[in-house]
Amino acid sequence: MLFKKTFYAVTLAIVALVTTVTSSPVPSSLEKRALFGGYNDFSCKPSSTIPNPVILLHGLLGNSGEWSYMGPRFALKGYCAYSLDYGHIPDLPYLGGLNELKISAQELSNFVDRVLKATGASKVDIVGHSEGSTLPRVYLKYFNGIAKVDHFAAIGSNQYGTSLANIVTALEALNLWGPVKGAISPLCKACFQLTVGAPFLDELAEGGDAYPEVKYLMLVSKYDEFVTPYTNGFLKTLGPNVHNVELTDICAADISEHISQAFDPVAFNTIEYFLRHDSVTKAGCLTLIQ
């Protein structure tokens, strides 16, 4: 079932990207740039209609490869888009998101400043997947990110911790959670900042989990097998600037699980609409799966 869901989402992503690229007989320079990974182009200058650069943040154990679908699509739409590899520890160069979240948030802060300087923009939009959906809140709270972020959209959102399909609960019941943390934490310092009941998440939520200066979109999937319960991906500080959305409420046919959300045309089009309109699209599946 997991393979079918992932295959479904990745197939739709390939169809969507090919459809977008081949919509004009001769690819424009923008299309050629995007096809060759040009979404990390620091010579890009935002337009008056899309003034904010987009920063893409991968998940735990991930890297910028997660954005091989959404990165080019943002570029094709006219965005200056950039992906950040963060949270590395020595001897594990290809696996990101392992370091403590505040250390990774400092890396994000430095990267935001670099993007703003290169593009001349005053604010960025952030799109995060999995751990990359938690990290922006650390940046907003502890690194003056409120002044530099306009929109924050998340897929595979994890805001209040995951039980990892109740594995955490089972290990706690067997008095094994402590030994497991002790064995793994030297290699993955962020892992135990992202689980249910983590003191770090309690501290992060103190005073509220959203700011009125930032516009939020938290996309979750009820088929998510890594963030459990999936409702822990929602923000609790509600207001007109906060949109908590389950993907099947956008498109009932969307069966994306955790990883495949990064390759999901419905998720991409929902986020892109949000970045342009500050609201959630009411379009049906046929419009969003393209």
C-alpha contacts under 8 A as a table, 3 or more apart, distances in Angstrom:
res1	aa1	res2	aa2	distance
1	M	4	K	5.06
1	M	5	K	6.26
2	L	5	K	5.19
2	L	6	T	6.22
2	L	257	E	7.66
3	F	6	T	5.18
3	F	7	F	5.92
4	K	7	F	5.06
4	K	8	Y	5.95
5	K	8	Y	5.09
5	K	9	A	6.29
5	K	255	I	6.11
5	K	256	S	5.85
5	K	257	E	6.75
5	K	260	S	7.58
6	T	9	A	5.23
6	T	10	V	6.08
6	T	256	S	6.78
6	T	257	E	7.19
6	T	259	I	7.59
6	T	260	S	5.30
7	F	10	V	5.24
7	F	11	T	5.91
8	Y	11	T	5.30
8	Y	12	L	6.28
8	Y	256	S	7.93
9	A	12	L	5.19
9	A	13	A	6.20
9	A	255	I	7.88
9	A	256	S	6.15
9	A	260	S	5.79
9	A	261	Q	7.41
9	A	263	F	6.04
9	A	264	D	5.27
9	A	265	P	7.71
10	V	13	A	4.94
10	V	14	I	6.27
10	V	260	S	6.75
10	V	263	F	5.54
10	V	264	D	6.89
11	T	14	I	5.21
11	T	15	V	6.26
12	L	15	V	5.09
12	L	16	A	6.00
12	L	263	F	7.95
12	L	264	D	6.90
12	L	265	P	6.56
12	L	289	I	7.03
12	L	290	Q	7.74
13	A	16	A	5.03
13	A	17	L	6.14
13	A	69	Y	6.75
13	A	263	F	5.47
13	A	264	D	5.80
13	A	265	P	5.59
14	I	17	L	5.22
14	I	18	V	6.10
14	I	69	Y	7.82
15	V	18	V	5.23
15	V	19	T	5.96
15	V	290	Q	7.27
16	A	19	T	5.12
16	A	20	T	6.17
16	A	265	P	6.66
16	A	289	I	7.02
16	A	290	Q	4.57
17	L	20	T	5.15
17	L	21	V	6.15
17	L	69	Y	7.41
17	L	73	R	6.77
17	L	290	Q	7.92
18	V	21	V	5.16
18	V	22	T	5.96
19	T	22	T	5.35
19	T	23	S	5.98
19	T	290	Q	7.11
20	T	23	S	5.38
20	T	76	L	7.84
20	T	290	Q	7.78
21	V	24	S	7.12
21	V	27	P	7.14
21	V	31	E	6.67
21	V	76	L	7.78
22	T	25	P	6.48
22	T	27	P	7.54
24	S	27	P	6.32
27	P	30	L	7.78
27	P	31	E	5.51
27	P	32	K	6.22
28	S	31	E	5.07
28	S	32	K	6.28
29	S	32	K	5.06
29	S	33	R	6.07
30	L	33	R	5.11
30	L	34	A	6.18
30	L	75	A	7.21
30	L	76	L	6.39
30	L	78	G	7.58
31	E	34	A	5.13
31	E	35	L	6.13
31	E	75	A	7.65
31	E	76	L	5.61
32	K	35	L	5.19
32	K	36	F	6.58
33	R	36	F	5.51
33	R	37	G	6.63
33	R	38	G	4.61
33	R	39	Y	7.47
34	A	37	G	5.23
34	A	38	G	4.56
34	A	39	Y	5.77
34	A	71	G	7.93
34	A	72	P	4.80
34	A	73	R	7.47
34	A	75	A	5.46
34	A	76	L	6.05
35	L	38	G	6.94
35	L	72	P	6.28
37	G	40	N	6.76
37	G	68	S	7.88
37	G	71	G	7.60
37	G	72	P	6.36
38	G	41	D	5.30
38	G	72	P	7.25
38	G	75	A	7.32
39	Y	71	G	5.81
39	Y	72	P	5.89
39	Y	74	F	7.46
39	Y	75	A	5.38
39	Y	80	C	6.53
39	Y	81	A	5.01
39	Y	82	Y	5.86
40	N	80	C	7.76
40	N	81	A	6.13
40	N	82	Y	4.68
40	N	83	S	6.70
41	D	44	C	5.59
41	D	80	C	7.36
41	D	81	A	7.67
41	D	82	Y	7.42
42	F	115	V	7.43
42	F	118	A	6.15
42	F	119	T	7.24
43	S	118	A	7.09
43	S	119	T	7.36
44	C	80	C	5.78
44	C	119	T	6.55
45	K	80	C	6.75
45	K	119	T	5.20
45	K	120	G	7.51
46	P	50	I	6.08
46	P	51	P	5.04
46	P	52	N	6.59
46	P	53	P	6.68
46	P	79	Y	6.80
46	P	80	C	6.07
46	P	119	T	6.65
46	P	121	A	7.27
47	S	50	I	5.12
47	S	51	P	5.41
47	S	78	G	7.94
48	S	51	P	5.40
50	I	53	P	7.88
50	I	78	G	7.31
50	I	79	Y	6.47
50	I	276	R	7.61
51	P	121	A	6.71
52	N	79	Y	7.75
52	N	80	C	7.65
52	N	121	A	6.32
52	N	122	S	7.61
52	N	123	K	5.87
52	N	124	V	4.89
52	N	125	D	6.02
52	N	150	D	7.86
53	P	79	Y	6.33
53	P	80	C	4.82
53	P	81	A	5.68
53	P	82	Y	7.66
53	P	115	V	7.53
53	P	116	L	7.92
53	P	119	T	7.59
53	P	121	A	7.27
53	P	123	K	7.53
53	P	124	V	5.06
53	P	125	D	6.13
54	V	79	Y	6.92
54	V	80	C	6.23
54	V	81	A	4.57
54	V	82	Y	6.19
54	V	124	V	5.86
54	V	125	D	4.73
54	V	126	I	5.61
54	V	127	V	7.06
55	I	81	A	5.90
55	I	82	Y	4.90
55	I	83	S	5.68
55	I	84	L	7.20
55	I	112	V	7.81
55	I	124	V	7.07
55	I	125	D	6.27
55	I	126	I	4.83
55	I	127	V	6.17
56	L	67	W	7.36
56	L	71	G	7.80
56	L	81	A	7.38
56	L	82	Y	6.02
56	L	83	S	4.53
56	L	84	L	6.41
56	L	126	I	6.11
56	L	127	V	4.98
56	L	128	G	5.79
57	L	64	S	7.54
57	L	83	S	6.17
57	L	84	L	5.88
57	L	85	D	7.38
57	L	126	I	7.59
57	L	127	V	6.31
57	L	128	G	4.56
57	L	129	H	6.24
57	L	132	G	4.78
57	L	133	S	7.61
58	H	62	G	5.76
58	H	63	N	5.65
58	H	64	S	6.14
58	H	66	E	6.26
58	H	67	W	7.65
58	H	83	S	7.93
58	H	84	L	7.55
58	H	85	D	7.25
58	H	96	G	7.94
58	H	97	G	7.77
58	H	128	G	6.27
58	H	129	H	5.39
58	H	130	S	7.13
58	H	131	E	7.05
58	H	132	G	5.22
59	G	62	G	5.20
59	G	63	N	7.32
59	G	96	G	7.62
59	G	97	G	6.44
59	G	128	G	7.58
59	G	129	H	5.31
59	G	130	S	4.70
59	G	131	E	4.47
59	G	132	G	5.02
59	G	133	S	7.82
60	L	95	L	7.93
60	L	96	G	6.34
60	L	97	G	4.73
60	L	98	L	6.62
60	L	130	S	6.86
60	L	131	E	5.39
60	L	132	G	7.64
60	L	191	C	7.79
61	L	95	L	4.68
61	L	96	G	4.97
61	L	97	G	5.74
61	L	98	L	6.61
62	G	65	G	7.60
62	G	66	E	7.03
62	G	94	Y	7.74
62	G	95	L	5.47
62	G	96	G	5.08
62	G	97	G	6.74
63	N	66	E	6.25
63	N	84	L	7.87
63	N	85	D	5.46
63	N	86	Y	7.78
63	N	94	Y	6.97
63	N	95	L	6.43
63	N	96	G	5.57
64	S	67	W	5.69
64	S	68	S	7.59
64	S	83	S	5.78
64	S	84	L	6.46
64	S	85	D	5.87
65	G	68	S	5.47
66	E	69	Y	7.59
66	E	262	A	6.59
67	W	70	M	5.17
67	W	71	G	5.04
67	W	72	P	7.97
67	W	83	S	7.40
67	W	262	A	6.92
67	W	263	F	8.00
68	S	71	G	5.75
68	S	72	P	6.76
69	Y	72	P	6.05
69	Y	73	R	6.53
69	Y	262	A	7.46
69	Y	263	F	5.82
70	M	73	R	5.02
70	M	74	F	6.08
70	M	262	A	7.09
70	M	263	F	6.89
70	M	268	F	6.65
71	G	74	F	5.36
71	G	75	A	6.46
71	G	81	A	6.62
71	G	82	Y	7.52
71	G	83	S	7.69
72	P	75	A	4.99
72	P	76	L	6.07
73	R	76	L	4.96
73	R	77	K	6.22
74	F	77	K	5.09
74	F	78	G	6.54
74	F	79	Y	5.41
74	F	80	C	7.61
74	F	81	A	6.46
74	F	272	E	7.95
75	A	78	G	5.13
75	A	79	Y	4.98
75	A	80	C	6.27
75	A	81	A	6.30
76	L	79	Y	7.32
84	L	108	L	7.61
84	L	111	F	7.50
85	D	88	H	7.97
85	D	96	G	6.33
86	Y	96	G	5.58
86	Y	97	G	5.79
86	Y	104	S	5.85
86	Y	107	E	6.61
86	Y	108	L	7.50
87	G	96	G	5.09
87	G	97	G	4.11
87	G	98	L	5.16
87	G	99	N	4.57
87	G	100	E	7.20
87	G	101	L	7.61
87	G	103	I	7.20
87	G	104	S	4.98
87	G	107	E	7.91
88	H	92	L	6.85
88	H	93	P	6.31
88	H	94	Y	7.82
88	H	95	L	6.58
88	H	96	G	4.91
88	H	97	G	6.22
88	H	98	L	5.79
88	H	99	N	5.97
89	I	92	L	5.96
89	I	93	P	7.05
89	I	96	G	7.95
89	I	98	L	6.58
89	I	99	N	6.17
89	I	187	L	7.69
90	P	93	P	6.82
92	L	95	L	5.83
93	P	96	G	7.50
95	L	98	L	7.26
96	G	99	N	7.92
97	G	101	L	7.96
97	G	104	S	7.36
97	G	131	E	7.15
97	G	190	A	6.89
98	L	187	L	7.06
98	L	188	C	4.62
98	L	189	K	5.70
98	L	190	A	5.31
98	L	191	C	7.06
99	N	103	I	6.71
99	N	104	S	6.58
99	N	188	C	6.36
99	N	189	K	5.08
99	N	190	A	5.45
100	E	103	I	5.40
100	E	104	S	6.40
100	E	189	K	5.23
100	E	190	A	4.87
100	E	193	Q	7.89
101	L	104	S	4.96
101	L	105	A	5.95
101	L	135	L	6.48
101	L	138	V	7.18
101	L	190	A	6.02
101	L	193	Q	7.67
102	K	105	A	4.84
102	K	106	Q	6.29
102	K	138	V	6.63
102	K	139	Y	7.79
103	I	106	Q	5.21
103	I	107	E	6.61
104	S	107	E	4.99
104	S	108	L	6.28
104	S	135	L	7.49
105	A	108	L	4.84
105	A	109	S	6.06
105	A	135	L	6.26
105	A	136	P	7.27
105	A	138	V	6.14
105	A	139	Y	5.08
105	A	143	F	7.58
106	Q	109	S	4.93
106	Q	110	N	6.27
106	Q	139	Y	7.31
106	Q	143	F	7.26
107	E	110	N	5.19
107	E	111	F	6.20
108	L	111	F	4.97
108	L	112	V	6.06
108	L	139	Y	7.15
109	S	112	V	5.21
109	S	113	D	6.36
109	S	139	Y	6.68
109	S	143	F	6.71
109	S	145	G	7.41
110	N	113	D	5.25
110	N	114	R	6.29
111	F	114	R	4.95
111	F	115	V	6.19
112	V	115	V	5.13
112	V	116	L	6.10
112	V	124	V	7.34
112	V	148	K	7.95
113	D	116	L	5.13
113	D	117	K	6.08
114	R	117	K	5.20
114	R	118	A	6.16
115	V	118	A	5.14
115	V	119	T	6.01
116	L	119	T	5.33
116	L	120	G	5.48
116	L	121	A	5.18
116	L	122	S	6.43
116	L	123	K	7.00
116	L	124	V	7.39
117	K	120	G	5.36
117	K	121	A	7.33
121	A	124	V	7.37
122	S	148	K	6.81
123	K	147	A	7.60
123	K	148	K	4.59
123	K	149	V	5.25
123	K	150	D	5.97
124	V	148	K	6.23
124	V	149	V	5.03
124	V	150	D	5.98
124	V	151	H	7.34
125	D	149	V	5.79
125	D	150	D	5.52
125	D	151	H	4.66
125	D	152	F	5.87
125	D	153	A	7.98
125	D	275	L	7.64
126	I	136	P	7.52
126	I	149	V	7.26
126	I	151	H	6.25
126	I	152	F	4.78
126	I	153	A	6.24
127	V	132	G	7.78
127	V	133	S	7.43
127	V	152	F	5.93
127	V	153	A	4.77
127	V	154	A	5.61
127	V	155	I	7.79
128	G	131	E	7.45
128	G	132	G	4.20
128	G	133	S	4.36
128	G	134	T	7.77
128	G	135	L	7.99
128	G	136	P	7.68
128	G	152	F	7.83
128	G	153	A	6.45
128	G	154	A	4.84
128	G	155	I	6.36
128	G	157	S	7.98
129	H	132	G	4.66
129	H	133	S	5.14
129	H	154	A	5.80
129	H	155	I	4.88
129	H	156	G	5.57
129	H	157	S	6.54
129	H	262	A	7.08
130	S	133	S	5.20
130	S	134	T	7.16
130	S	154	A	7.69
130	S	155	I	6.57
130	S	156	G	4.85
130	S	157	S	5.33
130	S	158	N	5.96
130	S	258	H	7.88
131	E	134	T	5.23
131	E	135	L	6.27
131	E	157	S	7.76
131	E	158	N	6.86
131	E	194	L	7.57
132	G	135	L	5.22
132	G	136	P	6.96
132	G	154	A	7.74
133	S	136	P	6.39
133	S	137	R	7.83
133	S	153	A	7.67
133	S	154	A	5.09
133	S	155	I	6.90
133	S	156	G	7.45
133	S	157	S	5.38
133	S	158	N	6.28
133	S	159	Q	7.35
134	T	137	R	5.69
134	T	138	V	7.02
134	T	157	S	7.40
134	T	158	N	6.16
134	T	159	Q	5.78
135	L	138	V	5.18
135	L	139	Y	6.44
136	P	139	Y	4.91
136	P	140	L	6.02
136	P	152	F	7.67
137	R	140	L	4.95
137	R	141	K	6.07
137	R	204	L	7.64
137	R	209	D	7.51
138	V	141	K	5.28
138	V	142	Y	5.92
138	V	143	F	7.57
138	V	204	L	6.96
139	Y	142	Y	5.55
139	Y	143	F	5.04
139	Y	144	N	7.00
139	Y	145	G	5.43
140	L	143	F	5.98
140	L	144	N	5.76
140	L	145	G	3.94
140	L	146	I	5.14
140	L	149	V	7.96
141	K	144	N	6.52
141	K	145	G	6.84
141	K	146	I	7.51
141	K	204	L	7.66
142	Y	145	G	7.57
144	N	147	A	6.12
144	N	148	K	7.56
145	G	148	K	5.19
145	G	149	V	6.03
146	I	149	V	5.63
146	I	150	D	7.98
146	I	211	Y	7.61
146	I	213	E	6.68
146	I	214	V	6.79
149	V	152	F	7.26
149	V	214	V	6.47
150	D	213	E	7.38
150	D	214	V	5.26
150	D	215	K	6.27
151	H	214	V	5.81
151	H	215	K	4.71
151	H	216	Y	6.02
151	H	275	L	6.54
152	F	214	V	7.09
152	F	215	K	6.13
152	F	216	Y	4.97
152	F	217	L	6.38
153	A	216	Y	5.75
153	A	217	L	4.53
153	A	218	M	5.91
153	A	219	L	7.55
153	A	271	I	6.60
154	A	157	S	5.43
154	A	217	L	6.19
154	A	218	M	4.91
154	A	219	L	5.70
155	I	218	M	6.58
155	I	219	L	4.91
155	I	220	V	6.10
155	I	261	Q	6.43
155	I	262	A	7.15
155	I	267	A	7.43
156	G	219	L	6.62
156	G	220	V	5.39
156	G	221	S	6.97
156	G	224	D	7.25
156	G	227	V	7.18
156	G	233	G	7.32
156	G	258	H	5.41
156	G	259	I	7.53
156	G	261	Q	6.66
157	S	218	M	6.17
157	S	219	L	6.26
157	S	220	V	5.76
157	S	227	V	7.58
157	S	230	Y	7.95
157	S	232	N	7.77
157	S	233	G	4.40
157	S	234	F	7.27
158	N	161	G	5.93
158	N	162	T	7.02
158	N	194	L	7.65
158	N	227	V	6.32
158	N	230	Y	7.80
158	N	232	N	5.97
158	N	233	G	4.22
158	N	234	F	7.59
159	Q	201	L	7.69
159	Q	232	N	5.83
159	Q	233	G	4.86
159	Q	234	F	6.46
159	Q	235	L	6.71
160	Y	194	L	7.63
160	Y	195	T	7.70
160	Y	196	V	6.48
160	Y	197	G	7.94
160	Y	201	L	6.39
160	Y	232	N	4.95
160	Y	233	G	6.55
160	Y	234	F	7.94
161	G	193	Q	7.99
161	G	194	L	5.00
161	G	195	T	4.19
161	G	196	V	4.03
161	G	197	G	6.82
161	G	198	A	7.12
161	G	201	L	7.28
161	G	227	V	7.43
161	G	228	T	7.96
161	G	232	N	6.35
162	T	165	A	7.74
162	T	194	L	6.60
162	T	195	T	4.60
162	T	196	V	4.96
162	T	226	F	7.18
162	T	227	V	4.88
162	T	228	T	4.98
162	T	229	P	6.61
162	T	232	N	7.17
163	S	166	N	4.75
163	S	167	I	6.11
163	S	168	V	5.09
163	S	169	T	6.51
163	S	195	T	6.01
163	S	196	V	5.59
163	S	227	V	7.07
163	S	228	T	5.45
163	S	229	P	7.15
164	L	167	I	5.39
164	L	168	V	6.32
164	L	195	T	7.72
164	L	225	E	7.32
164	L	226	F	5.22
164	L	227	V	6.10
164	L	228	T	5.79
165	A	168	V	7.82
165	A	225	E	6.25
165	A	226	F	6.37
165	A	227	V	7.37
165	A	228	T	5.51
165	A	229	P	7.71
166	N	169	T	5.05
166	N	170	A	6.25
166	N	228	T	7.29
167	I	170	A	5.12
167	I	171	L	6.17
168	V	171	L	5.21
168	V	172	E	6.16
168	V	177	W	6.87
168	V	195	T	7.86
168	V	196	V	7.99
169	T	172	E	5.18
169	T	173	A	6.28
170	A	173	A	5.11
170	A	174	L	6.38
171	L	174	L	5.06
171	L	175	N	6.10
171	L	176	L	4.94
171	L	177	W	4.90
172	E	175	N	4.94
172	E	176	L	5.89
172	E	177	W	4.99
172	E	178	G	7.86
173	A	176	L	7.62
174	L	177	W	7.69
175	N	178	G	6.97
176	L	179	P	5.51
176	L	180	V	6.21
177	W	180	V	5.16
177	W	181	K	6.14
178	G	181	K	5.20
178	G	182	G	6.20
179	P	182	G	5.01
179	P	183	A	6.23
180	V	183	A	5.21
180	V	184	I	6.18
181	K	184	I	5.30
181	K	185	S	5.49
181	K	192	F	7.21
182	G	185	S	5.73
182	G	186	P	7.55
183	A	186	P	7.02
184	I	187	L	5.64
184	I	188	C	6.07
185	S	188	C	4.82
185	S	189	K	4.89
185	S	190	A	7.75
185	S	191	C	7.07
185	S	192	F	7.21
186	P	189	K	6.06
188	C	191	C	5.46
188	C	192	F	7.94
189	K	192	F	6.72
189	K	193	Q	7.53
190	A	193	Q	5.14
190	A	194	L	6.66
191	C	194	L	5.61
191	C	195	T	7.09
192	F	195	T	5.53
192	F	198	A	6.59
193	Q	198	A	5.45
193	Q	199	P	7.33
193	Q	200	F	5.60
193	Q	201	L	6.70
194	L	198	A	6.53
194	L	201	L	7.16
195	T	198	A	5.64
197	G	201	L	7.42
197	G	202	D	7.51
198	A	201	L	5.49
198	A	202	D	6.72
199	P	202	D	5.03
199	P	203	E	6.23
200	F	203	E	5.14
200	F	204	L	6.12
201	L	204	L	4.87
201	L	205	A	6.18
202	D	205	A	5.26
202	D	206	E	6.45
203	E	206	E	5.32
204	L	209	D	7.27
205	A	208	G	5.30
205	A	209	D	5.01
206	E	209	D	7.34
208	G	211	Y	7.79
208	G	236	K	7.63
208	G	237	T	5.85
209	D	235	L	6.44
209	D	236	K	6.69
209	D	237	T	5.77
210	A	214	V	7.54
210	A	216	Y	7.92
210	A	235	L	7.28
210	A	237	T	5.71
210	A	238	L	7.80
210	A	242	V	7.74
211	Y	214	V	5.69
212	P	215	K	7.30
212	P	239	G	7.96
212	P	241	N	6.57
214	V	241	N	7.03
215	K	241	N	4.80
215	K	242	V	6.22
215	K	278	D	7.01
216	Y	241	N	6.03
216	Y	242	V	4.77
216	Y	243	H	5.93
217	L	242	V	6.23
217	L	243	H	4.75
217	L	244	N	6.09
217	L	245	V	7.34
217	L	271	I	7.61
217	L	274	F	7.52
218	M	233	G	6.77
218	M	234	F	6.05
218	M	235	L	7.40
218	M	242	V	7.98
218	M	243	H	6.18
218	M	244	N	4.89
218	M	245	V	6.01
219	L	233	G	7.60
219	L	234	F	7.98
219	L	244	N	6.43
219	L	245	V	5.02
219	L	246	E	5.79
219	L	247	L	6.44
219	L	267	A	7.61
220	V	224	D	7.55
220	V	230	Y	6.39
220	V	231	T	7.37
220	V	233	G	6.25
220	V	234	F	7.73
220	V	245	V	6.35
220	V	246	E	4.89
220	V	247	L	6.09
221	S	224	D	5.27
221	S	230	Y	6.56
221	S	246	E	5.52
221	S	247	L	5.47
221	S	248	T	7.35
221	S	255	I	7.69
221	S	256	S	6.75
221	S	257	E	6.26
221	S	258	H	7.31
222	K	230	Y	5.94
222	K	246	E	6.98
222	K	247	L	7.79
222	K	248	T	7.99
222	K	257	E	7.70
223	Y	255	I	6.52
223	Y	256	S	6.61
223	Y	257	E	4.89
223	Y	258	H	7.43
224	D	227	V	5.91
224	D	228	T	7.09
224	D	230	Y	6.33
224	D	256	S	7.56
224	D	257	E	4.40
224	D	258	H	4.69
225	E	228	T	6.56
225	E	257	E	6.54
225	E	258	H	6.28
226	F	258	H	6.27
227	V	230	Y	5.36
227	V	232	N	7.44
227	V	233	G	7.59
227	V	258	H	7.46
228	T	231	T	7.53
228	T	232	N	7.08
229	P	232	N	5.77
230	Y	233	G	5.80
231	T	234	F	5.64
232	N	235	L	7.89
234	F	244	N	5.55
234	F	245	V	7.93
235	L	238	L	7.05
235	L	242	V	7.66
235	L	244	N	6.89
237	T	242	V	7.82
238	L	241	N	7.77
238	L	242	V	5.80
239	G	242	V	5.43
240	P	243	H	7.68
241	N	278	D	7.89
243	H	279	S	7.73
243	H	280	V	7.47
245	V	249	D	7.07
245	V	250	I	7.80
246	E	249	D	5.57
246	E	250	I	7.21
247	L	250	I	5.25
247	L	251	C	6.28
247	L	252	A	7.55
247	L	254	D	6.56
247	L	266	V	7.95
247	L	267	A	7.44
248	T	251	C	4.70
248	T	252	A	4.17
248	T	253	A	6.56
248	T	254	D	5.63
248	T	255	I	7.52
249	D	252	A	6.07
250	I	266	V	7.92
250	I	281	T	7.70
250	I	282	K	7.11
250	I	283	A	7.67
250	I	284	G	7.04
250	I	285	C	7.46
251	C	254	D	5.55
251	C	266	V	7.33
251	C	284	G	6.20
251	C	285	C	4.97
252	A	285	C	7.53
253	A	285	C	7.29
254	D	266	V	7.47
256	S	259	I	7.90
256	S	260	S	5.54
256	S	261	Q	5.50
256	S	264	D	6.97
257	E	260	S	5.67
257	E	261	Q	6.23
258	H	261	Q	5.77
259	I	262	A	6.14
259	I	263	F	7.89
260	S	263	F	5.18
260	S	264	D	6.23
261	Q	264	D	4.91
261	Q	267	A	6.56
262	A	267	A	7.64
262	A	268	F	7.96
263	F	268	F	7.92
264	D	267	A	5.29
264	D	268	F	6.29
265	P	268	F	4.98
265	P	269	N	6.00
265	P	288	L	6.53
265	P	289	I	5.35
265	P	290	Q	6.39
266	V	269	N	5.33
266	V	270	T	5.99
266	V	285	C	7.41
266	V	288	L	5.05
266	V	289	I	5.58
267	A	270	T	5.15
267	A	271	I	6.14
268	F	271	I	5.20
268	F	272	E	6.06
269	N	272	E	5.00
269	N	273	Y	6.01
269	N	288	L	5.89
270	T	273	Y	5.25
270	T	274	F	6.24
270	T	280	V	6.69
270	T	281	T	6.17
270	T	288	L	7.47
271	I	274	F	4.99
271	I	275	L	6.22
272	E	275	L	5.16
272	E	276	R	6.44
273	Y	276	R	5.25
273	Y	277	H	5.90
273	Y	278	D	7.64
273	Y	279	S	7.32
273	Y	280	V	6.93
273	Y	281	T	6.35
274	F	277	H	5.18
274	F	278	D	4.78
274	F	279	S	5.03
274	F	280	V	5.69
274	F	281	T	7.28
275	L	278	D	5.86
277	H	280	V	7.93
283	A	287	T	6.07
283	A	288	L	6.74
284	G	287	T	5.63
284	G	288	L	6.44
285	C	288	L	5.06
285	C	289	I	5.84
286	L	289	I	5.53
286	L	290	Q	7.49
287	T	290	Q	6.52
